[in-house]
Amino acid sequence: QVRLVESGGGLVQPGGSLTLSCEASGFKFGHYIMWWYRESPEKNREIVAEMTSLGSIRYSDSANGRFLISRDMDKSTMKLYMSALTPDDTGVYYCKGAIDMEAYWGPGTQVTVSS
């Protein structure tokens, strides 16, 4: 059974940092492209960061320079280190894995940036 489970969300003050984790199981994690997405009431679900199976990385303009995506192929996990957080970073963060026509999503983890 395919599972993606995010964790690490919570309430953080502006300027703070947070690390999200995504645990994957039930598929060949190392073969898949993985993403972090964010969704808020004000914005549609949008890509935050992407990492291919070969380690190629891309960030959204808002995440570039502040966020770091990483993958542990042995543990089938992915992380997103977020720093210099602002209220605009508030939202539900989802991890997604996809290859060819297959795509899997986690249920998401809430991140709230507020003083």
Number of C-alpha atoms within 10 A of each C-alpha: 5 11 15 22 18 25 18 15 18 14 14 18 14 17 14 14 16 17 16 21 23 24 18 23 14 10 15 13 23 17 14 19 20 27 24 26 21 23 19 16 9 8 10 10 15 14 19 24 23 21 20 18 15 10 11 9 16 17 19 14 10 11 18 12 12 14 20 17 22 17 20 12 13 8 12 17 19 22 20 22 14 19 17 15 21 17 15 14 21 20 22 18 28 27 30 24 23 16 15 7 5 8 12 15 20 19 14 22 21 19 21 20 20 16 10
